[in-house]
Amino acid sequence: MLTALSGPALSIDNESQSPAAGVAPLNVATASNRTGAAADNRIGLKDTLGIDVFDVPALTQTVQVDNGGYINLPLIGQVQAVGRTPNELSADISTALKAKYMKDPIVTVAIKEAASKKITVDGSVAQPGVYEIGPGTTLMQAVALAHGPDQVADVHHVAIIRTAAEGRSTSVYDLDEIREGKSIDPAVRPDDVVVVDVSGSRKFVRDFGSVISVLGWLHP
């Protein structure tokens, strides 16, 4: 179980609040994504979370992330949870409480039960499909789950399509460069879509005006 702590001491106070959020545009990058525990422990849909606000039993509870990616908490209402790490969500809750209700609240968030963690692997692989992943699963391992690239695959153009709280992004990697140690082997996250290009194809992720074109390749 992963836990995260946010905030120093606790005392009650009154003041005003402020939130907000935006949607990030599509971003196509070539090799270089962060790896590590933080990426693996992003909160997903239907995850069960333990929220603890030190010395405030009324705010300490177990909640489940809803289909929209939010949790509902007393006093502050809906909070975006999907795509956040426990540490980030701790900070978000602490900020919301501090804005109106408390001074320096101590908030702990723990993932008590992670929902099924799956990715989709499609394109030029031997067995396209939906696969279970564990902590630390990388792009190379994800392609291996689909029994590797097929005979017409272009391993120089392999995309990870990711939807998070900030929006949708697409990053393109070269499997040969990863094998040779020239590029990192990025971690994949639950709900990622991995697409291996077809050799000689003139239309790949980078050439499409929208990621929707790529998603049209995917099996229902």
KARAHU-V434612 format. One record per backbone hydrogen bond with DSSP energy under -0.5 kcal/mol. CO is the residue of the C=O (numbers start at 0). NH is the residue of the N-H. E is the energy in kcal/mol with one decimal. If there is no record, write none. Layout:
BEGIN
CO,NH,E
CO,NH,E
END
This chain:
BEGIN
1,110,-1.9
3,108,-2.2
5,106,-3.3
10,102,-3.6
21,23,-0.5
23,167,-0.6
26,28,-0.6
26,169,-2.2
28,30,-0.6
28,171,-4.8
35,39,-1.4
36,40,-1.8
38,41,-1.0
42,82,-2.8
43,46,-1.7
46,48,-0.5
46,64,-2.6
47,111,-1.9
47,112,-1.8
48,50,-0.6
48,62,-2.6
49,51,-0.5
49,109,-2.1
50,60,-2.1
51,53,-0.6
51,107,-3.1
52,55,-2.3
55,58,-1.8
56,59,-1.2
58,60,-0.7
60,50,-3.2
62,48,-3.4
64,45,-1.0
65,68,-1.8
68,80,-3.1
68,81,-2.1
69,65,-2.9
70,72,-0.5
70,78,-2.5
72,76,-2.2
73,75,-2.2
76,72,-2.4
78,70,-2.1
80,83,-2.0
83,42,-3.1
84,88,-2.8
85,89,-2.4
86,90,-1.9
87,91,-2.3
88,92,-2.7
89,93,-2.5
90,94,-2.6
91,95,-2.2
92,96,-2.5
93,97,-2.5
94,98,-1.9
95,99,-0.7
96,99,-0.6
96,100,-2.7
96,101,-2.5
99,14,-1.2
100,12,-2.0
101,103,-0.6
102,10,-0.9
104,106,-0.7
105,53,-2.5
106,5,-2.4
107,51,-2.8
108,3,-1.8
109,49,-3.1
109,111,-1.0
110,1,-0.7
112,47,-3.0
115,117,-0.7
116,132,-2.2
117,190,-4.0
118,130,-2.8
119,193,-3.5
120,128,-2.4
121,195,-2.2
122,124,-1.9
123,149,-1.7
124,127,-0.5
128,120,-2.9
130,118,-2.5
133,136,-1.6
136,187,-2.7
137,141,-2.4
138,142,-2.3
139,143,-1.9
140,144,-1.8
141,145,-0.9
142,145,-0.6
142,147,-2.2
143,146,-2.1
145,126,-2.3
147,125,-2.7
149,152,-1.4
151,198,-4.3
152,154,-0.8
153,156,-1.7
153,196,-0.6
154,174,-3.1
156,196,-2.2
157,172,-2.9
158,160,-0.5
158,194,-2.3
159,161,-0.6
159,170,-2.1
160,192,-2.3
161,163,-0.5
161,168,-2.8
163,166,-1.4
165,23,-6.9
166,163,-2.5
168,161,-3.0
169,28,-0.8
170,159,-2.7
171,30,-2.2
172,157,-2.3
172,174,-0.6
173,177,-1.8
174,178,-2.5
175,179,-2.1
176,181,-2.4
176,182,-1.3
177,180,-1.2
183,185,-0.9
185,138,-2.1
188,191,-2.1
191,119,-2.3
192,160,-3.3
192,194,-0.5
193,121,-3.2
194,158,-2.9
195,123,-2.5
196,153,-2.7
197,200,-2.1
201,203,-0.6
203,206,-1.6
203,207,-0.8
204,207,-1.2
209,212,-1.2
210,213,-0.6
210,214,-2.1
211,215,-1.1
213,216,-2.3
214,217,-1.0
END
